[in-house]
Amino acid sequence: MMSLVARSVRTAVASVPCMPVAEAMQVRCVHSKRQIKRRENHPIRHRLRKLAEKENPKPVPELQFEGTYTPPWTSFTGWSPAPATPAMELPFHVSRTDRAKELPVYSKGKHPYTATVVRKVEGSADELAKEITVLCGKPAEVRLGNHVWVRGHHTEKIRSFLISLGL
């Protein structure tokens, strides 16, 4: 036996001449924005997206400038002497610090908000930002003063990359 509400809905739907009954019944199942957001942000959906990414990985772009320089020696702190002449022509240059002659690659912030900063960039900072984006897998941006910022702790990666470029 059909309930009174279902009967009234059926009769109201049947009275609309241009819409079939099945389509009119679907109109009743509209979700609110809040329901859609909850549904999309469910942990199971995140897990399924990660599995789909593993099955179909995105193509990884290659670095435009490959490093070929290896320093003659490296200290236990990671410092290495700068080469006498640059290894290759690059559209950017990162100057070393005045006193310690180190590459100006620093971490800023505390754990959840850590960012890596490359300072003293001369030339095309956008090109360096593109290279760092490919290297770290996270978007790099150029901020005031030609500083390149990347989210996360990537100082060792970036420092070794700049050393291999001969900077």
C-alpha positions as CSV (number, residue, x, y, z in Angstrom):
1,M,0.0,0.0,0.0
2,M,1.4,3.4,-1.0
3,S,1.7,6.1,1.6
4,L,-0.3,9.3,1.2
5,V,2.8,11.5,0.6
6,A,4.1,9.2,-2.1
7,R,0.6,9.3,-3.8
8,S,0.5,13.0,-3.7
9,V,4.0,13.3,-5.2
10,R,3.1,10.8,-8.0
11,T,0.0,12.7,-8.9
12,A,1.9,16.1,-8.8
13,V,4.6,14.6,-11.1
14,A,2.0,13.0,-13.4
15,S,0.3,16.4,-13.8
16,V,3.5,17.9,-15.4
17,P,3.1,17.0,-19.1
18,C,6.6,17.6,-20.4
19,M,8.7,15.7,-17.8
20,P,8.7,11.8,-17.5
21,V,8.0,10.4,-14.1
22,A,11.6,9.1,-13.5
23,E,13.2,12.5,-14.2
24,A,10.8,14.3,-12.0
25,M,11.5,11.9,-9.1
26,Q,15.3,12.6,-9.5
27,V,14.7,16.3,-9.0
28,R,13.7,15.5,-5.4
29,C,17.2,14.1,-4.6
30,V,19.1,17.4,-4.9
31,H,22.0,17.7,-2.4
32,S,22.9,20.9,-0.6
33,K,26.4,22.4,-0.9
34,R,27.2,21.2,2.6
35,Q,26.2,17.6,1.8
36,I,28.3,17.6,-1.4
37,K,31.3,19.0,0.4
38,R,31.0,16.4,3.2
39,R,30.7,13.7,0.5
40,E,33.7,14.9,-1.5
41,N,36.0,15.3,1.6
42,H,35.3,11.9,3.0
43,P,38.5,10.0,3.9
44,I,37.5,7.0,1.7
45,R,37.3,9.3,-1.3
46,H,40.8,10.6,-0.6
47,R,42.1,7.1,-0.4
48,L,40.4,6.2,-3.7
49,R,42.0,9.2,-5.4
50,K,45.4,8.3,-4.1
51,L,45.0,4.8,-5.4
52,A,43.9,6.1,-8.8
53,E,47.0,8.4,-8.9
54,K,49.3,5.4,-8.2
55,E,47.7,3.4,-11.0
56,N,47.9,6.4,-13.5
57,P,50.9,8.5,-12.4
58,K,51.2,12.0,-13.9
59,P,54.2,12.5,-16.2
60,V,57.1,14.0,-14.3
61,P,58.6,17.0,-16.1
62,E,62.4,16.9,-16.5
63,L,64.8,19.5,-15.3
64,Q,65.8,22.1,-18.0
65,F,69.3,22.5,-16.6
66,E,71.1,19.3,-15.5
67,G,74.0,19.7,-13.0
68,T,77.3,18.3,-14.1
69,Y,79.7,20.0,-11.6
70,T,81.0,18.0,-8.6
71,P,83.0,19.9,-6.0
72,P,86.5,18.7,-5.2
73,W,85.5,18.2,-1.5
74,T,82.6,18.9,0.8
75,S,82.8,19.6,4.5
76,F,80.7,17.8,7.1
77,T,78.4,20.8,7.3
78,G,77.7,20.6,3.6
79,W,79.9,23.5,2.5
80,S,81.9,23.2,-0.7
81,P,84.0,25.8,-2.5
82,A,82.6,27.6,-5.4
83,P,84.1,26.9,-8.8
84,A,86.5,29.4,-10.3
85,T,84.4,29.7,-13.4
86,P,80.7,28.9,-13.9
87,A,80.1,25.4,-15.3
88,M,77.5,26.5,-17.8
89,E,75.6,29.6,-18.9
90,L,72.4,29.9,-16.9
91,P,69.6,32.6,-17.0
92,F,69.9,32.9,-13.2
93,H,72.7,33.2,-10.7
94,V,72.6,32.7,-6.9
95,S,75.4,34.7,-5.2
96,R,77.0,33.2,-2.1
97,T,77.0,35.0,1.3
98,D,79.7,37.5,2.0
99,R,81.3,36.1,5.2
100,A,80.9,32.3,5.0
101,K,80.6,31.9,1.2
102,E,77.7,29.6,1.6
103,L,74.6,29.3,-0.7
104,P,71.8,31.4,0.7
105,V,69.2,28.6,1.1
106,Y,67.3,28.7,4.3
107,S,64.3,27.2,6.1
108,K,61.7,29.5,7.7
109,G,58.9,28.7,10.1
110,K,57.9,25.8,12.3
111,H,56.9,22.3,11.3
112,P,53.4,22.6,9.7
113,Y,54.3,25.9,8.1
114,T,57.9,25.3,7.0
115,A,59.1,27.1,3.9
116,T,62.4,27.0,2.1
117,V,63.8,30.3,0.8
118,V,66.5,30.9,-1.8
119,R,67.9,34.4,-1.5
120,K,70.3,36.5,-3.6
121,V,68.9,35.4,-6.9
122,E,70.2,37.5,-9.8
123,G,68.8,37.2,-13.3
124,S,65.6,35.3,-14.1
125,A,64.2,34.2,-10.8
126,D,61.2,32.8,-12.6
127,E,63.4,30.2,-14.4
128,L,64.9,29.2,-11.0
129,A,61.4,28.9,-9.6
130,K,60.4,26.5,-12.4
131,E,63.5,24.4,-11.9
132,I,62.8,24.2,-8.1
133,T,59.1,23.3,-8.8
134,V,60.3,20.3,-10.9
135,L,63.0,19.4,-8.4
136,C,60.8,19.5,-5.2
137,G,57.4,18.6,-6.7
138,K,55.8,21.6,-5.0
139,P,55.0,25.0,-6.6
140,A,57.7,27.6,-6.1
141,E,57.0,31.3,-6.2
142,V,59.0,34.4,-6.6
143,R,58.4,37.0,-3.9
144,L,59.8,40.6,-3.3
145,G,63.5,41.0,-3.5
146,N,63.9,38.1,-6.0
147,H,63.5,35.5,-3.2
148,V,62.2,32.1,-4.3
149,W,59.9,30.4,-1.8
150,V,58.8,26.7,-1.7
151,R,56.5,25.1,0.9
152,G,58.2,22.4,2.9
153,H,61.8,21.6,4.1
154,H,63.9,21.2,0.9
155,T,67.1,22.9,1.8
156,E,69.4,19.9,1.2
157,K,67.8,19.1,-2.2
158,I,68.0,22.7,-3.4
159,R,71.5,23.3,-2.1
160,S,72.9,20.1,-3.7
161,F,71.1,21.1,-7.0
162,L,72.7,24.5,-7.0
163,I,76.1,23.1,-6.2
164,S,75.8,20.6,-9.1
165,L,75.0,23.6,-11.4
166,G,78.3,25.1,-10.4
167,L,76.9,28.1,-8.4
